[in-house]
Amino acid sequence: MTKKTRSPHALKLVRGGKRDGAGRPQGSGKYGEPTKAIRVPQSLVDGIQHLLAQYGQGRTHTSPPFAYKTQPYPPLHLPLYANKVPAGFPSPADDYMEAALDLNEYVVKNPASTFYVRVEGNSMLGAGIHPNDILVVDLSLEPRDGHVVIALVNGEFTVKRLQVAKNKQVSLHPENDEYPIITIKEGMDFRIWGVVTNVIHSFV
């Protein structure tokens, strides 16, 4: 039986461990910043993937400085009465309660992609949007003709009504005659950040 001997010049194979210079530099991926693996609820996977896809495309990379992310508050169900309140002549009161309403569920349809935005300016008064109102903005909705949207035009955010003509010409319309229509032309930096779904207006 022959005994095998190791050559004194044999190389020792090293496995595992971090190699200097290996891998991509941090922040060099499509998001432009380091990433982290997390566990998320199954029900939120689709919404989060959609939000990340938009983020990677640059649509949500820049956010308005006055935007606030919605928080997963616990449900708060308050009474919803069946009687509609007339805007004309008053009618006798009725105490019949139709159901319990949670404003979080009613206003926020897609929590993972919904933000609140506070309004500045009065270009949308005709749409019932006043200064200091809070807009509910959904980033997952596809913008369509007639939607009120938050748009980024040449580095500045604005809320306007989107209009798309038959020839595909895009323009942003105010709801106040004192403001001009913004016609989107070739070479302009234009992106739609989200679609306005609701407005919160305080009377007190």
Secondary structure by P-SEA (a helix, b strand, c coil): cbbbbbbccbbbbbccccccccccccccccccbbbbbbbbcccaaaaaaaaaaaaaacccccccccbbbbccccccccccccbbbbcccccccccccccccccccccccccccbbbbbbcccccccccccccbbbbccccccccccccccccccccccbbbbbbccccbbbbbbccccbbbbbbcccccccccccccbbbbbcc
